[in-house]
Amino acid sequence: MSVSSDSVPQPFALRFARPLPAQLAIKPYTYDADAQLNRYSSGLPVASCPKGMRALGTTVSTAGSKTHFDD
């Protein structure tokens, strides 16, 4: 760590860390409230496509919180 007499020590890595530029996130799916799942614009459920799930990361649903008060 670098230390000066009038400042708080700063970890070495933070002197070189740079923020990543913001990325525009585009969701290729929408939430189907009737079926309680996410669907692609083609109508295919997102959960039926493992490659899509890996590429998009996680998907979210509010189904559990609407049916179980103890979540």
PyMOL commands that set and color helices and strands:
alter all, ss='L'
color gray80, all
select helices_A, chain A and resi 12-15+46-48+50-56+63-67
alter helices_A, ss='H'
color red, helices_A
select strands_A, chain A and resi 29-32+37-40
alter strands_A, ss='S'
color yellow, strands_A
deselect
rebuild
show_as cartoon
